[in-house]
């Protein structure tokens, strides 16, 4: 199967074929060739070592086909005959690799991602538990203090509520004057470690900017784990991926509100703006790779071919995640291999061979 199109370096011809197959596993190889005009190719002393002078294009074609054993194709730019020459400066991928080594690399990637996810989850749990304890202590301090306000309020009624209910009923006996005095003094004492509500709210408002930046930094670390390889190989569960993306979007909104907060200083606002840009970019790249994975794996060959031909959802998501996906050549190669496999099935089933020559946009991604 061949794809022909234009790239930044000129016109090229790409051949896709299976270089190794074992069972259901296939390794695909992209052979990239650069198109050189027939006249230029034959005039090159490296190709025409005997110095033969040709009078017409037919003689040049016969020399290339019969003597050199090469193919002659039509250059789509000039509609003139050209010779595909292997250019090793272009991207060559798909070299042979054993299935055992492939499984080992996949296991290593999954193990590293799982370990980092476990560490991040443990840190997030500690932060959430600390926040819950702070909110519990604040709620207990804001309520009316009772004789045993220092006791835990989890699953237990406070003594003040019991005293109120008992006061409504008839008392069984009389308390001594000493007990009454002690009870009155204990009710007047404030709860240990409690602060007035106004001071507590004022301190919380002052720390709002710092807390938001701290939570955003933690969320940024979690989103940096969502690389293109992790999302493409489904190392993290879909529910966890959606949760992180939703949390990242809410963090972006919080940082945007922090920038318009008059109580925040300029340094905090500048830091919030930088973190907002980073988090938004990471969320966009992860969501785009997730959508690409869904389209490639869930679409039928015919639907995928139609999407590629019309430049629809797949092309838009490639453009959105281009900064991160171009760095990870291995993941990009696996995506293109999956696309090419389904397109090959579509061409075989639909008998539409000219469809393959309309995939010009594919060259923009794997020809660098």
N, C-alpha and C positions, 0 to 999 in steps of 0.2 A: 504494500500500500504506500502511495507517495502523496506528498503535499507539496504544492508549488506556490510560491508567493514572494512578496517583496519584504525586505528588512532594511535596517539602517545601513548595512554594509553593501546593499545591492540586492540582486535577485538571487534566490537560493532554491535548492531542491532538496527535500527531506524524504528519506525512505524509512519506513517503519516495518520491521519484521521481527519474528520471534527468533531469538538467538539461543534460547535454552528452554526446555519444557520437561517437567517431571510431574506426572499426574495432572492435577488441575492448576498447578503453579506455573506461571509463565513469566519470563523476563523479556522485556521489549527493549529494542535497541534503536536509537535515532542516529542515522547516518546523514550528516549535513554536508551538502555539496554546493559549491559556488559555480554559477553559470558563467562560462567564458565564451565569447563569440568564436565561431568556427574559424574565421580568418586569423584572429589573434592567436588562437591555440595552435594552428598549423604553422604560423610564422615564427613561433617560439623555437629557438635552437634546441632547447631541452626536449621538446617533443619531436621535432623534425631534425634528427641528428644527421641524416644523409643530405640535407639541404635540397630536398626536392622542391621544384617550383610548380605550383598548381595553376592551371588556367581557368578553372571554374569551381563552383561550389560542389558540384557533383563529384569531382575528383577528390576534393577535400573530405567529403563524406565517406567516400569509398576507402580513403586512406585511414580515417579514424576508425571506421567499423571493422575493416578487414585486417589491416596491419596492426593497429593498436588494440583492437578488441573493445572499444568504448562505445557508448551510446551517444546519439545526437538527438537533442530535444529542441523545442522552439522556445526562445526567450520571450516571455509575455510582455516585456517592455518595448522591444523593437520588432517583434514578430520575425526574427531572423534565427537561423540555426545556431545552436550553441552546444558546448560540451560541458557536462557537469564534472567539476574537479573537486576532489576532497580538500576541504580547507580545515586544517586542524586548529586554526585560531578560533573557529566558531565552536559552539558548545557541542560536545560529544558525550552522551550519557548512555547508560544501559549496559555497562561492561558486565561481563559474566561474574556471577557470584553464587556460591553454593547455598543451598536451602538451609543448611545448618547454621551458617554464618548469618543469614538473614534473620532466622529465629532468635539467635543470640543477641543481635543488635536490637531487635524489637523488644526482647525481654529486658535488656539494659535500659532502654528508653522508658519502658513502663515502670520499671523498678525505681528509677530516679524520679520520675514524675510522682509516683505514689508516695515516696519518702518525703518529697518537698510538700506535697499536699497534706500529709499527716502532721508535719511540723507546723504548717500554717494553720491547720484546723485546731491543733492543740493551743497555739497562741491566741487564736480567736476565742476559743472556749474560756480561757483564763480571763480575757478582757471582758467578755459578756458576763461571767459570774461576778467579777468585781463591780461591774456596773449595777447588777441586780442587787448586790448587797448594799451599795450606796443608796439606791432608791428605797430599799426597805428601811434603812436607818432614818432616811429623811421623812418617810411617811409615818414612822413610829414617833419621831420627834414632833411632827406637826400636830399629832393627835393630843388629846388631853392627857396629861401625865397622871399616872396612878401610883398606888403604893408600891407595886412591883413593876415599874416601867422598864427596868433593866433586863427583864426576862425576855426570852425570844417570843415573838408573836406568830410563829409558824404553826398553824393548826390548833391554836389555843385561844381561848377568850381571855381578854384582859380582866384584871381584878376590878377595874372601875365599872365595866359593864355588869359584872356579877353583883357589885355593890348597889348599882341602880335598880337591878331587878329585885334584889332582896329588900330594898327600901320600900318597894311597893307592897310587898307582902308583910304580914304580921310578924313581928320579931319574936323568936322563940324564947329569948332570955335577954336580960339586961347586961350590957357590957360595963365593966368597971371604969371608973374615972381615969385610971392610968392608961387603959387601953384606948379610951376615947382620945386622950391627950396625944398619945403616940400616933394614933391614926391621923389626927388632924395635922400634926407636924409633918408626917410623911407625905401627905397629900400636897402640902405647901412647897415641899422641896422640888426643884426642877430635875428633869431627867439628866443623868450624867452624860456629858459630851454633847448636849443639845445646844443649838444656837437659836436666836430669834429668827422668825421667818423672814423678816426684811433683810437681815444681814446675809442669810443663806441664799436668798434670791439674788442679792447684789453680787456676791462672790461667784455665783453660777453664771451671771451675765458677763462678768469680766473674763471668765475662762472659756467662753463660748468659742472664740476664734481659735484658741490653742487646741481645744478638744476636737474641733472640726478638722483642723490640719493634721492632727495626730491620727484620727480615724481615716482620713483620706490617704495618708502615707501607708497605713496598714492595708487599705484596699488596693493601693497601687502595687504593693508587693504581691498580693494575691492575683492581680490581673497580669502581672509580668510572667507568671507561671503558665498562662494560657498562650503558649507559643503556637505557631502554625502546625508544627509536628504533633503537639499534644492534642489539639483539637481535631486534626485530620485522622489520627489513629484512635480517637475516642478513648484516650487514657482516663479522662475524667468523665463521670456520668453526666448524662444530658441534663438531669435536674440540677446538679451542682453547677454546671456551666451556666444554665439559665439564671440561677440564683446569683452567681457572681456578676453576670452582665446587668441584671436588674439593680443589684446593690451599687455597681459602678455608675449607672445612670442616676440613681438617687444621690450619690456622692457628688456627681457633677453639678446637680441642681443646688446642693448645699454650698458648694464652693462658689457658685455664681451668686447666691444670696450673701455669702460672706464678703464678697467684693463690694457690695453696696451697703455694707454695715458701717455706719458712721463711727462706731466705737472701736473698730479694728484699725490698727496702725498700717502704715504704708508697706512695711516689710511683710506683714502677714498677708496683705492683699496681693502683693506681687508673687509671693510663694503660692497662694491659692490659685492665681491665674495660671502659673506654670503647671501645677499639678492637675488643674482642670483640663488643660490641653493634652497632657500625657494620658490621663485616664480616658478621655474621650477617644483618643486615637487607638488605644489598646482595645477598648470595647468595640470600636468599629471594625478593627482587623479581625478580632475573634469572632464576631457575629458574621462577617463576610466569609471567613473560612468555614464556619459551621453551615452556612447556606450553600456554599460550593459543594461541600461534602454531601449535603442532602440531595442536591440536584443530580450529582453524578451517580449516587448509589440508589436513589429511589426512582429516577426517571427511566422510562423505557428508551431503547436505542433510537427509535424514531423521534420521540419528543426531544431527546438531547440533540439530535442532529438538526431539528428545526430550531431549537434555541440557539445553537451555535451559528446556524446560517443567518438568522435574523439579528444576531448580536443582542440577545435579550438579557435575562437575569444573570446568567453565568458570566458574561463579559463585564457587567456592571460590578459584580462582586469581586472579580479579579482586579479591576481598577481601584476599588476601595482598599483592598488589602495588599496592594502592590509594594509599599515600602518594606513590609515585614516578610512577604512571601518571596521576594527576590533574593533576600539574604540566605534563606534556607533552600539551597538548590535541591537537596534530596527530596524534600516534601513537594516542591514544584514538579520534580521529575515524576514522582508517584501520581500526582494529580493528572499530569498530561498523559501518562501511560493509561490510567483508567479512562480518560476521555477518548483516547485513540482506540482503545479496545472496544468501547461501545460504538464509536463511529464506524469501526470496521464491521461490526455486526449489522449496523444500520445500512451500510452500503451493500453488504452481501444480501440482506433480506429485501431491500427496496430496489436493488439493481439500478441505483442512481450514482454511477461512477463520477459524473461531473460535480456532484456535491462535494467531493473531497477537495476540488480545486478552488472552492469558495472559502476555505478556512484560512484566510490570509492573516487574521488577527492572532492565530496561534503562534506564528513566527515571532511576534513582538515579545513573547514571554520566554521562549526557550532559546532564541537566538540573541546573544548578548554581544 
